[in-house]
Amino acid sequence: MEPERSLKLSIWEGALSVLFLNWSTGVLLTGYALVLGASPGALAILGGLPFLAQLLAPLALFLRGSRKALAVRLNLLARALFLPAILAPLLPE
């Protein structure tokens, strides 16, 4: 029973990961930022952040040691940081 459960969990995790990746990069995020009134400079920073994070990833891995623990922490942080972005339109003007 364990391999079936692992397979189902893996499929769900992959599907949710792709959904998050598509929302957090590219056209959807840019359009969302424009609707919220982002300036061209803010859009440039928003577009460059993923590449900066890729440059810092080996350093973070070197400092933390465990790849699994680092991946879990960084994924939780990344998803938690999008919660304020999702709730931003609900703030009063």
C-alpha positions as CSV (number, residue, x, y, z in Angstrom):
1,M,0.0,0.0,0.0
2,E,2.9,2.4,0.7
3,P,4.1,2.7,-3.0
4,E,0.6,3.6,-4.1
5,R,0.3,6.3,-1.4
6,S,3.7,7.6,-2.3
7,L,2.8,7.8,-5.9
8,K,-0.4,9.7,-5.3
9,L,1.3,12.1,-3.0
10,S,4.1,12.6,-5.5
11,I,1.5,13.4,-8.3
12,W,-0.3,15.9,-6.1
13,E,2.9,17.6,-5.0
14,G,4.0,17.8,-8.6
15,A,0.7,19.2,-9.8
16,L,0.6,21.8,-7.1
17,S,4.3,22.7,-7.7
18,V,3.6,23.3,-11.4
19,L,0.6,25.4,-10.6
20,F,2.6,27.5,-8.1
21,L,5.5,27.9,-10.6
22,N,3.2,29.0,-13.4
23,W,1.5,31.6,-11.1
24,S,4.7,32.9,-9.5
25,T,6.6,33.4,-12.8
26,G,6.0,34.9,-16.1
27,V,2.9,36.5,-17.6
28,L,0.5,35.9,-14.7
29,L,2.6,37.5,-12.1
30,T,3.5,40.4,-14.4
31,G,-0.2,41.0,-15.2
32,Y,-1.1,40.8,-11.5
33,A,1.7,43.3,-10.6
34,L,0.5,45.7,-13.3
35,V,-3.1,45.5,-12.0
36,L,-1.8,46.4,-8.6
37,G,0.0,49.4,-10.0
38,A,3.6,48.2,-10.2
39,S,6.2,50.6,-11.7
40,P,8.6,49.5,-14.5
41,G,11.4,49.4,-11.9
42,A,9.4,47.1,-9.7
43,L,8.6,44.8,-12.6
44,A,12.3,44.6,-13.4
45,I,13.2,43.6,-9.9
46,L,10.3,41.1,-9.9
47,G,11.6,39.6,-13.1
48,G,15.2,39.4,-11.8
49,L,14.5,37.8,-8.4
50,P,14.3,34.2,-9.6
51,F,17.7,34.5,-11.2
52,L,19.3,36.0,-8.2
53,A,17.8,33.2,-6.1
54,Q,19.4,30.7,-8.4
55,L,22.8,32.3,-7.9
56,L,22.5,32.1,-4.1
57,A,21.2,28.5,-4.0
58,P,24.6,26.8,-4.0
59,L,25.8,29.1,-1.1
60,A,22.6,28.3,0.9
61,L,23.2,24.6,0.4
62,F,26.8,24.9,1.4
63,L,25.9,26.8,4.6
64,R,22.9,24.5,5.6
65,G,24.3,21.1,4.6
66,S,21.1,19.0,4.1
67,R,19.5,19.4,0.7
68,K,16.2,18.0,1.8
69,A,15.8,20.3,4.9
70,L,16.9,23.3,2.8
71,A,14.4,22.4,0.0
72,V,11.5,22.1,2.5
73,R,12.3,25.3,4.3
74,L,12.8,27.4,1.1
75,N,9.6,26.0,-0.5
76,L,7.6,26.8,2.6
77,L,9.1,30.3,2.7
78,A,8.4,30.9,-1.1
79,R,4.8,29.8,-0.7
80,A,4.3,31.9,2.5
81,L,5.6,35.0,0.8
82,F,2.9,34.8,-1.9
83,L,0.1,34.9,0.7
84,P,0.5,38.7,1.1
85,A,0.5,39.2,-2.6
86,I,-2.7,37.2,-3.0
87,L,-4.3,39.2,-0.2
88,A,-3.1,42.6,-1.4
89,P,-6.2,43.5,-3.5
90,L,-8.4,43.0,-0.4
91,L,-6.6,45.9,1.5
92,P,-8.5,49.1,1.7
93,E,-7.2,52.0,-0.4
